[in-house]
Amino acid sequence: MALDGIVMANLAAEMKNRLEGGKIAKIAQPEKDELLFTIKNQKNTWRLLISASASLPLVYFTESNKQSPLTAPNFCMLLRKHIGNGRILKISQPGLERILCLEIEHLDELGDKRVKKLIIEIMGKHSNIIFCNEEDMILDSIKHISAQVSSVREVLPGRTYFIPQTTEKRDPLTITQEEFIKTIGTTPAPIQKALYLKLTGFSPIMGHELCHLASIDGDHSANELSEMEMIHLYRTFSHLMEDIRQEKFSPNIIYRQDEPVEFSALPMTCYEGDGYEAVSFTSISSLLESYYASKNTITRIRQKSVDLRKIVQTALERNYKKFDLQEKQLKDTEKKDKYKVYGELLNTYGYELSGGEKKFTCLNYYTNEEITIPLDDQLSAKENAQKFFDKYNKLKRTFEAVTEQIKETRQEIDHLESVSAALDIALKEEDLVQIKEELMEYGYVKHRRAGDKKPKVTSKPFHYISSDGFHIYVGKNNYQNEELTFKVATGNDWWFHAKGIPGSHVIVKSEGKDLPDRVYEEAGALAAYYSKGRDSDKVEVDYIQKKQIKKVTGAAPGFVIYHTNYSMVAEPKLYLEEIQ
């Protein structure tokens, strides 16, 4: 989720509380589109990070410091000249726009007091940091926008600053009931879409949340709502706006399976249940720092694994096509037995033919029914029979060869899908080392050059302790699955795996004791979570004692066979905390 106007209102309130009256002690520009202010106020020192990055624009307080270039960029030097040691008079947000304005008082060259404005626009790829004088004339900006780049507004020194009005949107904080009904209720778009199309600062998720609070189907067209429904929607909307006016914010992140999926400055009731969990924060800044740190970790590992994913996906697609072709070839061999019967019947009844016939009808003694056999009129009965036997033998050889090929292709697909599942599980760069080694061993990745050092393997299986004190281990890849099942586990330990889909081996060390029911549930949930069924509501999980598990001869690591297993249905969820 991008920062919407409501999150910006929360930020504005937090910044007012911490910064108004404060003195700017330091200005740095660690990146070309990023500023870091150090502000002292009432014995507190605050670091405010402002990023106008097109990919991740942000504003939040941070405790981290960043390395700045030895030579400060021109924009940074200009800010230091004008507002270094300046005092922050006021912080405001126009309406619910994704804009913050800092009014800063400073002394000019003659010692007279002057006021400058630092305007922060958080608008996706159009984000900017703009420095203006009291009359809203632009002195400079972190990004220069010429008429060639934007026909809507130039952002250049000497131009007058204004908020771009690319669409007719209303201010949610001032809109009346009559205006709301007229603006929203005449829109043919779905109601949740109409809200963010017609109101500033509203994001799609807030449109969805408002409809949920009002118990209105957000997919219904706005112009189809009755007058009473529109009035009810406005009243629900008014309560939301009143919370914003009174700065009653509740910063929270919505998690699903430990992965952050959404954040908001207000409670998100539309995410209640269905495996979602809300975690509250006392500060919107700490929320943003936590959310994007988690997102960055996930994004970074996915970027690091993108080459491996591409290799695996390409190999999978190739094998899927090969498998489909082989199944078609196998289907074509189904008629082989028909040719064998034709040949045998011709050898039995062929004496009745005089030559030159194009077909022959006789009794099929296998089914006790009449059958018509097509013939080559240029060949004798014996020659026609031999022709059918040749076709039968050719298709028989094809059947045997293709059956073996299908088995090999299916094994290769299973192996690649297991590697794909391991890539989904990988959380750190070291988790990718063993996966790359496996792909190298099986010829999907080029072998390292002679003399290149083999990378050190530091990745270890996940380790949990059940609520009843039993140690549980989860493999992150096929090598770890193999090691857990055949080296770590002993005969009476329990083994869990998602049924029929790629996933991790989960081992519960029993220590010779009987496992309580709760341990089975917790281990089953782990097996479901660390599988391709992670996003399903329920996953069937097989479990069995390790002594019943056998390795498949010649198969890739981690592939096993078992027979007398038990099965359970588990919710893919992490009930336990990982032991680091």
C-alpha positions as CSV (number, residue, x, y, z in Angstrom):
1,M,0.0,0.0,0.0
2,A,1.3,3.5,-0.8
3,L,1.0,6.3,1.7
4,D,-2.5,7.7,1.4
5,G,-3.9,11.0,2.7
6,I,-5.0,9.4,6.0
7,V,-1.5,8.0,6.7
8,M,-0.1,11.5,5.8
9,A,-2.6,13.1,8.3
10,N,-1.2,10.7,11.0
11,L,2.3,11.7,10.0
12,A,1.4,15.4,10.1
13,A,0.0,15.0,13.6
14,E,3.1,13.2,14.7
15,M,5.4,15.8,13.2
16,K,3.5,18.7,14.7
17,N,3.8,17.1,18.2
18,R,7.5,16.5,17.8
19,L,8.8,19.2,15.6
20,E,6.8,22.5,15.9
21,G,9.1,25.0,17.7
22,G,12.1,22.8,17.1
23,K,15.4,24.0,15.6
24,I,17.0,22.4,12.5
25,A,20.5,21.2,13.6
26,K,21.6,19.3,10.5
27,I,20.5,18.8,6.9
28,A,22.0,15.9,4.9
29,Q,21.2,14.4,1.4
30,P,22.3,10.8,1.6
31,E,20.7,9.9,-1.8
32,K,19.9,12.0,-4.8
33,D,16.2,12.0,-4.0
34,E,16.4,11.8,-0.2
35,L,16.9,14.2,2.7
36,L,17.7,13.5,6.4
37,F,16.9,16.3,8.9
38,T,18.2,16.3,12.5
39,I,15.9,18.5,14.6
40,K,16.3,19.5,18.3
41,N,13.2,20.3,20.3
42,Q,12.6,20.4,24.0
43,K,15.7,18.4,24.9
44,N,14.8,15.7,22.3
45,T,16.7,15.1,19.0
46,W,14.7,13.8,16.1
47,R,15.8,12.4,12.8
48,L,13.3,12.9,10.0
49,L,13.8,11.0,6.7
50,I,12.2,12.3,3.6
51,S,12.4,10.3,0.4
52,A,11.0,11.3,-3.0
53,S,12.1,8.0,-4.6
54,A,9.8,7.1,-7.4
55,S,9.8,3.5,-6.2
56,L,9.4,4.1,-2.5
57,P,8.5,7.6,-1.4
58,L,8.4,7.9,2.4
59,V,8.4,10.3,5.3
60,Y,9.1,9.0,8.8
61,F,11.1,9.5,12.0
62,T,14.1,7.1,12.3
63,E,16.8,6.4,14.8
64,S,19.2,5.3,12.0
65,N,21.8,7.5,10.5
66,K,22.9,7.3,6.9
67,Q,26.2,7.9,5.3
68,S,26.2,11.2,3.3
69,P,28.4,12.0,0.3
70,L,31.6,13.9,1.0
71,T,30.4,16.8,-1.2
72,A,26.9,17.8,-0.5
73,P,24.6,18.1,-3.6
74,N,23.4,21.6,-4.6
75,F,19.9,21.2,-3.3
76,C,21.3,20.3,0.1
77,M,23.7,23.2,0.1
78,L,20.8,25.6,-0.7
79,L,18.7,24.3,2.2
80,R,21.7,24.6,4.6
81,K,22.2,28.2,3.4
82,H,18.6,29.2,3.9
83,I,17.1,27.1,6.7
84,G,20.1,25.6,8.5
85,N,19.5,26.5,12.2
86,G,16.0,27.6,11.2
87,R,13.0,27.1,13.5
88,I,10.0,25.1,12.5
89,L,6.9,27.3,13.0
90,K,4.1,25.1,11.6
91,I,3.5,21.8,9.9
92,S,0.3,21.5,7.8
93,Q,-1.5,19.2,5.3
94,P,-3.8,20.8,2.7
95,G,-7.1,18.8,3.0
96,L,-6.2,15.2,2.9
97,E,-3.7,15.6,0.1
98,R,-0.6,13.5,0.2
99,I,1.3,16.7,0.9
100,L,3.0,18.1,4.0
101,C,4.2,21.7,4.3
102,L,6.8,22.8,6.8
103,E,7.0,26.6,7.5
104,I,10.5,27.4,8.7
105,E,11.6,30.7,10.2
106,H,15.2,31.8,9.7
107,L,17.4,34.9,9.6
108,D,18.5,36.3,6.2
109,E,21.9,37.9,5.4
110,L,20.7,41.2,7.1
111,G,19.5,39.5,10.2
112,D,15.9,39.9,9.4
113,K,13.4,37.1,10.1
114,R,12.1,35.3,7.0
115,V,9.9,32.3,6.4
116,K,10.5,29.6,3.9
117,K,8.4,26.6,3.0
118,L,9.5,23.0,2.5
119,I,6.8,21.1,0.7
120,I,6.9,17.3,0.7
121,E,4.7,15.6,-2.0
122,I,4.3,11.9,-1.6
123,M,2.7,10.9,-4.9
124,G,4.3,7.7,-6.2
125,K,6.6,8.3,-9.2
126,H,5.6,12.0,-9.1
127,S,6.9,12.5,-5.5
128,N,9.0,15.6,-4.9
129,I,10.5,17.9,-2.2
130,I,10.0,21.5,-3.2
131,F,11.6,24.6,-1.5
132,C,9.6,27.8,-1.7
133,N,9.6,31.4,-0.3
134,E,6.8,33.1,1.5
135,E,5.0,34.0,-1.8
136,D,5.1,30.3,-2.9
137,M,7.7,31.0,-5.5
138,I,9.8,27.9,-6.1
139,L,13.5,28.4,-5.1
140,D,14.5,24.8,-6.0
141,S,13.4,21.2,-5.8
142,I,15.0,17.9,-5.4
143,K,13.6,16.9,-8.8
144,H,13.2,19.4,-11.7
145,I,10.1,18.9,-13.8
146,S,10.0,20.8,-17.1
147,A,7.1,21.3,-19.5
148,Q,8.5,18.5,-21.6
149,V,8.2,16.1,-18.7
150,S,4.8,17.3,-17.4
151,S,2.1,19.3,-19.2
152,V,0.2,19.7,-15.9
153,R,2.8,21.6,-13.9
154,E,6.4,22.8,-14.1
155,V,8.5,22.4,-11.0
156,L,11.5,24.7,-11.7
157,P,13.1,27.7,-9.8
158,G,11.2,30.9,-10.4
159,R,7.8,29.2,-11.1
160,T,4.9,29.6,-8.7
161,Y,4.0,26.5,-6.6
162,F,0.5,25.1,-6.8
163,I,-1.1,21.8,-6.1
164,P,-1.8,20.0,-9.4
165,Q,-5.6,19.4,-10.0
166,T,-5.5,16.7,-12.6
167,T,-9.0,15.4,-11.6
168,E,-12.0,17.0,-9.8
169,K,-11.7,15.6,-6.3
170,R,-13.4,16.8,-3.2
171,D,-11.8,17.4,0.3
172,P,-13.2,14.6,2.5
173,L,-12.7,16.8,5.6
174,T,-15.0,19.6,4.4
175,I,-17.5,17.8,2.1
176,T,-21.2,18.1,3.1
177,Q,-23.7,15.3,3.1
178,E,-25.5,16.9,0.1
179,E,-22.1,17.2,-1.8
180,F,-21.1,13.7,-0.9
181,I,-24.4,12.2,-2.2
182,K,-24.2,14.3,-5.4
183,T,-20.5,13.5,-6.0
184,I,-20.4,9.8,-5.1
185,G,-24.0,8.8,-5.8
186,T,-23.9,9.9,-9.4
187,T,-20.8,7.9,-10.3
188,P,-21.3,4.7,-12.3
189,A,-18.1,3.1,-10.9
190,P,-18.2,0.5,-8.1
191,I,-18.8,2.3,-4.8
192,Q,-15.4,1.5,-3.3
193,K,-13.7,2.8,-6.5
194,A,-15.9,5.9,-6.6
195,L,-14.7,6.9,-3.1
196,Y,-11.0,7.0,-4.1
197,L,-11.7,8.5,-7.5
198,K,-13.8,11.4,-6.1
199,L,-12.1,12.1,-2.7
200,T,-8.6,13.3,-2.1
201,G,-6.4,11.2,0.1
202,F,-8.6,8.1,-0.2
203,S,-6.8,4.9,-1.2
204,P,-8.5,1.8,-2.7
205,I,-8.1,-0.1,0.6
206,M,-9.8,2.8,2.5
207,G,-12.7,2.7,0.0
208,H,-13.0,-1.0,0.7
209,E,-12.8,-0.4,4.5
210,L,-15.5,2.2,4.5
211,C,-17.9,0.0,2.5
212,H,-17.2,-2.8,5.0
213,L,-17.9,-0.6,8.0
214,A,-21.2,0.5,6.3
215,S,-22.1,-3.1,5.4
216,I,-22.4,-2.1,1.8
217,D,-21.2,-4.3,-1.1
218,G,-18.3,-2.2,-2.5
219,D,-18.7,-3.8,-6.0
220,H,-22.1,-2.4,-6.5
221,S,-22.3,0.7,-8.8
222,A,-22.4,3.9,-6.7
223,N,-25.3,5.3,-8.8
224,E,-27.5,2.3,-7.9
225,L,-27.4,2.9,-4.2
226,S,-30.7,4.1,-2.6
227,E,-30.9,7.5,-0.9
228,M,-31.0,5.8,2.5
229,E,-27.9,3.7,1.7
230,M,-26.1,6.9,0.6
231,I,-27.1,8.7,3.8
232,H,-25.9,5.7,5.9
233,L,-22.6,5.6,3.9
234,Y,-22.1,9.3,4.5
235,R,-22.7,9.0,8.3
236,T,-20.2,6.1,8.5
237,F,-17.8,8.3,6.4
238,S,-18.3,11.2,8.8
239,H,-17.3,9.2,11.8
240,L,-14.1,8.2,10.0
241,M,-13.4,11.9,9.2
242,E,-14.1,13.0,12.7
243,D,-11.5,10.5,14.0
244,I,-9.0,12.1,11.6
245,R,-9.9,15.7,12.7
246,Q,-9.5,14.7,16.3
247,E,-6.2,12.8,15.5
248,K,-7.6,9.6,16.8
249,F,-5.2,7.4,14.9
250,S,-4.5,3.7,15.4
251,P,-1.4,2.7,13.3
252,N,-1.4,-1.0,12.5
253,I,0.0,-3.5,10.1
254,I,-2.0,-6.4,8.8
255,Y,0.0,-9.6,8.7
256,R,-0.8,-12.9,7.0
257,Q,1.5,-15.8,7.7
258,D,4.1,-13.4,9.1
259,E,4.2,-11.4,5.9
260,P,3.0,-7.8,6.0
261,V,0.2,-7.3,3.5
262,E,-1.3,-3.9,4.4
263,F,-0.9,-1.0,6.8
264,S,-3.1,1.8,7.9
265,A,-3.5,4.7,10.3
266,L,-7.0,3.5,11.2
267,P,-8.3,0.1,12.2
268,M,-8.8,-2.2,9.3
269,T,-11.9,-4.3,10.1
270,C,-12.2,-5.7,6.6
271,Y,-9.2,-7.9,7.3
272,E,-10.6,-9.5,10.5
273,G,-10.3,-13.4,10.4
274,D,-9.2,-15.5,7.4
275,G,-5.7,-15.9,8.8
276,Y,-5.0,-12.1,9.1
277,E,-3.6,-10.6,12.2
278,A,-3.4,-6.9,13.1
279,V,-0.4,-5.6,15.0
280,S,-0.7,-2.1,16.6
281,F,2.0,0.5,16.8
282,T,2.3,3.6,19.0
283,S,3.9,5.6,16.2
284,I,3.1,5.8,12.5
285,S,6.9,6.3,11.9
286,S,7.8,3.1,13.7
287,L,5.0,1.4,11.7
288,L,6.4,2.6,8.3
289,E,10.0,1.7,9.3
290,S,8.9,-1.8,10.4
291,Y,6.6,-2.4,7.4
292,Y,9.1,-1.4,4.7
293,A,12.0,-3.2,6.5
294,S,9.9,-6.4,6.3
295,K,8.9,-5.7,2.8
296,N,12.5,-4.9,1.8
297,T,13.7,-8.1,3.3
298,I,11.2,-10.1,1.3
299,T,11.8,-8.1,-1.8
300,R,15.6,-8.3,-1.5
301,I,15.6,-12.1,-1.2
302,R,13.2,-12.4,-4.1
303,Q,15.5,-10.1,-6.2
304,K,18.5,-12.2,-5.2
305,S,16.7,-15.4,-6.2
306,V,15.2,-14.1,-9.4
307,D,17.9,-15.8,-11.6
308,L,17.3,-19.1,-9.9
309,R,13.6,-18.7,-10.1
310,K,13.9,-18.0,-13.8
311,I,16.0,-21.1,-14.4
312,V,13.6,-23.3,-12.4
313,Q,10.5,-21.8,-14.1
314,T,12.0,-22.2,-17.6
315,A,13.0,-25.8,-16.9
316,L,9.5,-26.5,-15.5
317,E,7.7,-25.0,-18.5
318,R,9.9,-27.1,-20.8
319,N,9.1,-30.2,-18.9
320,Y,5.4,-29.5,-18.7
321,K,5.3,-29.2,-22.5
322,K,7.4,-32.4,-22.8
323,F,5.0,-34.2,-20.4
324,D,1.9,-33.2,-22.4
325,L,3.5,-34.3,-25.6
326,Q,4.6,-37.7,-24.1
327,E,1.1,-38.3,-22.7
328,K,-0.3,-37.6,-26.2
329,Q,2.2,-40.1,-27.7
330,L,1.2,-42.6,-25.0
331,K,-2.5,-42.2,-25.9
332,D,-1.7,-42.8,-29.5
333,T,-0.3,-46.2,-28.6
334,E,-3.6,-47.3,-27.1
335,K,-4.6,-48.7,-30.5
336,K,-1.7,-51.1,-30.6
337,D,-3.7,-54.1,-29.3
338,K,-6.3,-53.5,-32.0
339,Y,-3.6,-54.1,-34.7
340,K,-2.4,-57.3,-32.9
341,V,-6.0,-58.6,-33.0
342,Y,-6.3,-57.7,-36.7
343,G,-3.2,-59.7,-37.5
344,E,-4.2,-62.7,-35.5
345,L,-7.7,-62.8,-37.0
346,L,-6.3,-62.5,-40.5
347,N,-3.9,-65.4,-39.8
348,T,-6.9,-67.4,-38.6
349,Y,-9.5,-66.5,-41.3
350,G,-7.3,-65.3,-44.1
351,Y,-7.9,-68.4,-46.2
352,E,-11.4,-67.1,-46.9
353,L,-9.9,-64.1,-48.9
354,S,-9.3,-64.5,-52.6
355,G,-7.3,-61.2,-53.0
356,G,-8.1,-57.6,-53.9
357,E,-10.5,-57.0,-51.0
358,K,-10.5,-53.6,-49.2
359,K,-12.0,-54.9,-46.0
360,F,-12.9,-58.2,-44.3
361,T,-15.6,-58.9,-41.8
362,C,-15.2,-61.9,-39.4
363,L,-15.9,-63.0,-35.9
364,N,-13.6,-61.6,-33.2
365,Y,-13.2,-64.6,-30.9
366,Y,-11.9,-62.4,-28.1
367,T,-15.2,-60.5,-27.8
368,N,-17.5,-62.9,-29.7
369,E,-18.6,-60.0,-31.9
370,E,-18.3,-59.3,-35.6
371,I,-15.4,-57.0,-36.6
372,T,-14.5,-55.3,-39.9
373,I,-10.8,-55.2,-40.7
374,P,-9.5,-52.6,-43.2
375,L,-7.2,-54.1,-45.9
376,D,-4.7,-53.0,-48.4
377,D,-6.1,-54.5,-51.6
378,Q,-2.6,-54.8,-53.1
379,L,-1.5,-57.2,-50.4
380,S,-2.3,-60.8,-49.6
381,A,-4.0,-61.8,-46.3
382,K,-0.6,-62.9,-44.9
383,E,1.0,-59.7,-45.9
384,N,-1.8,-57.6,-44.4
385,A,-1.5,-59.6,-41.2
386,Q,2.3,-58.9,-41.1
387,K,1.6,-55.2,-41.7
388,F,-0.6,-55.1,-38.6
389,F,1.9,-57.0,-36.5
390,D,4.6,-54.5,-37.6
391,K,2.4,-51.6,-36.5
392,Y,1.6,-53.4,-33.2
393,N,5.3,-54.0,-32.5
394,K,6.3,-50.4,-33.3
395,L,3.6,-49.0,-31.0
396,K,4.5,-51.5,-28.3
397,R,8.1,-50.3,-28.4
398,T,6.9,-46.7,-28.4
399,F,4.6,-47.5,-25.4
400,E,7.5,-49.0,-23.4
401,A,9.9,-46.1,-24.3
402,V,7.3,-43.3,-23.7
403,T,6.1,-44.9,-20.4
404,E,9.7,-44.7,-19.1
405,Q,10.1,-41.2,-20.5
406,I,6.9,-40.1,-18.7
407,K,8.2,-41.5,-15.5
408,E,11.5,-39.6,-15.8
409,T,9.8,-36.4,-16.8
410,R,7.3,-36.7,-13.9
411,Q,10.3,-37.1,-11.5
412,E,12.1,-34.1,-13.0
413,I,8.9,-32.0,-12.6
414,D,8.5,-33.1,-9.0
415,H,12.1,-32.3,-8.4
416,L,11.9,-28.8,-9.9
417,E,8.6,-28.1,-8.1
418,S,10.3,-29.0,-4.8
419,V,13.1,-26.6,-5.7
420,S,10.5,-23.9,-6.5
421,A,8.9,-24.5,-3.1
422,A,12.4,-24.1,-1.4
423,L,12.8,-20.8,-3.2
424,D,9.5,-19.6,-1.7
425,I,10.6,-20.6,1.8
426,A,14.1,-18.9,1.5
427,L,14.3,-15.9,3.8
428,K,18.0,-15.1,3.7
429,E,20.7,-15.1,1.1
430,E,22.5,-18.0,2.8
431,D,19.3,-20.1,2.2
432,L,19.9,-19.8,-1.5
433,V,23.4,-21.3,-1.4
434,Q,22.3,-25.0,-1.1
435,I,19.5,-24.5,-3.6
436,K,22.0,-23.2,-6.2
437,E,24.3,-26.1,-5.4
438,E,21.5,-28.6,-6.0
439,L,20.6,-26.9,-9.4
440,M,24.3,-27.1,-10.2
441,E,24.5,-30.8,-9.3
442,Y,21.6,-31.6,-11.6
443,G,22.8,-29.6,-14.5
444,Y,20.4,-26.6,-14.4
445,V,23.1,-24.2,-13.5
446,K,26.6,-24.2,-14.9
447,H,29.3,-25.7,-12.7
448,R,31.8,-23.4,-11.1
449,R,35.1,-22.9,-12.9
450,A,38.1,-24.9,-11.8
451,G,39.7,-23.2,-8.9
452,D,36.6,-21.4,-7.7
453,K,36.0,-22.0,-4.1
454,K,32.8,-23.9,-3.0
455,P,30.6,-21.5,-1.0
456,K,30.3,-22.2,2.7
457,V,26.9,-23.5,3.7
458,T,25.6,-21.6,6.8
459,S,21.9,-22.1,6.3
460,K,20.2,-24.4,8.9
461,P,16.8,-26.0,9.1
462,F,14.1,-24.0,11.0
463,H,14.0,-25.0,14.6
464,Y,10.9,-24.8,16.8
465,I,9.9,-26.1,20.3
466,S,6.4,-27.3,20.6
467,S,4.1,-26.1,23.4
468,D,4.8,-29.4,25.2
469,G,8.6,-29.0,24.9
470,F,9.3,-31.3,21.9
471,H,11.9,-30.2,19.3
472,I,10.6,-29.7,15.8
473,Y,12.9,-29.2,12.7
474,V,11.8,-28.0,9.3
475,G,14.0,-28.4,6.1
476,K,14.4,-25.3,4.0
477,N,15.5,-27.2,0.8
478,N,15.9,-30.8,-0.5
479,Y,19.4,-31.3,1.0
480,Q,18.2,-30.2,4.5
481,N,15.1,-32.5,4.0
482,E,17.3,-35.4,3.2
483,E,19.6,-34.7,6.2
484,L,16.7,-34.3,8.7
485,T,14.9,-37.4,7.6
486,F,17.9,-39.8,7.3
487,K,20.5,-38.4,9.7
488,V,18.8,-36.2,12.4
489,A,15.6,-38.3,12.8
490,T,15.8,-41.7,14.5
491,G,13.4,-44.7,14.3
492,N,10.6,-43.5,16.6
493,D,10.7,-39.8,15.7
494,W,7.7,-38.5,13.7
495,W,7.8,-37.3,10.1
496,F,5.3,-34.8,8.6
497,H,4.8,-33.7,5.0
498,A,2.0,-32.0,3.0
499,K,0.2,-34.7,1.0
500,G,0.8,-34.8,-2.7
501,I,2.4,-31.3,-3.0
502,P,6.0,-30.0,-2.7
503,G,7.0,-29.0,0.8
504,S,9.4,-29.3,3.7
505,H,10.1,-32.4,5.7
506,V,9.1,-31.7,9.3
507,I,10.7,-33.9,12.0
508,V,9.5,-34.1,15.6
509,K,12.1,-35.5,18.0
510,S,10.0,-37.8,20.3
511,E,12.8,-38.8,22.7
512,G,11.1,-42.2,23.0
513,K,7.9,-40.5,24.4
514,D,4.3,-40.6,23.2
515,L,3.4,-37.2,21.5
516,P,0.5,-35.3,22.9
517,D,-2.2,-34.4,20.3
518,R,-1.2,-30.7,20.4
519,V,2.2,-31.6,19.0
520,Y,0.7,-33.3,16.0
521,E,-1.4,-30.2,15.4
522,E,1.5,-27.9,15.6
523,A,3.8,-30.0,13.5
524,G,1.1,-30.5,10.9
525,A,0.5,-26.8,10.7
526,L,4.2,-26.3,10.1
527,A,4.2,-28.9,7.3
528,A,1.2,-27.2,5.7
529,Y,2.7,-23.7,6.1
530,Y,6.1,-24.7,4.6
531,S,4.5,-26.2,1.4
532,K,3.0,-25.1,-1.9
533,G,-0.4,-25.1,-0.1
534,R,0.6,-22.2,2.2
535,D,-2.1,-19.9,0.8
536,S,-4.9,-22.5,1.1
537,D,-7.3,-22.6,4.0
538,K,-6.6,-26.2,4.8
539,V,-3.9,-28.7,3.7
540,E,-3.9,-32.5,4.0
541,V,-0.7,-33.6,5.8
542,D,0.7,-37.2,6.0
543,Y,2.6,-38.2,9.1
544,I,4.4,-41.4,10.0
545,Q,7.3,-42.6,12.2
546,K,10.7,-42.2,10.6
547,K,11.3,-45.9,10.6
548,Q,8.6,-46.4,8.0
549,I,10.3,-43.9,5.6
550,K,12.4,-45.3,2.7
551,K,14.6,-43.4,0.3
552,V,13.8,-43.6,-3.4
553,T,16.8,-45.3,-5.1
554,G,18.4,-42.9,-7.6
555,A,16.0,-40.1,-6.9
556,A,16.9,-36.5,-6.1
557,P,17.6,-35.6,-2.4
558,G,14.5,-35.4,-0.2
559,F,12.4,-37.9,-2.2
560,V,11.0,-40.7,-0.1
561,I,8.3,-43.5,-0.1
562,Y,6.1,-44.7,2.7
563,H,2.9,-46.7,2.9
564,T,1.2,-47.2,6.3
565,N,0.9,-43.5,7.1
566,Y,-1.7,-41.4,8.9
567,S,-3.3,-38.3,7.6
568,M,-4.7,-35.1,9.1
569,V,-6.1,-31.8,7.8
570,A,-4.0,-28.8,9.0
571,E,-4.3,-25.0,8.8
572,P,-1.1,-23.6,7.3
573,K,-0.1,-21.3,10.2
574,L,2.8,-20.6,12.4
575,Y,1.7,-21.3,16.0
576,L,5.3,-21.4,17.3
577,E,8.2,-19.0,17.5
578,E,11.3,-20.0,15.7
579,I,14.4,-20.7,17.9
580,Q,17.3,-18.7,16.5
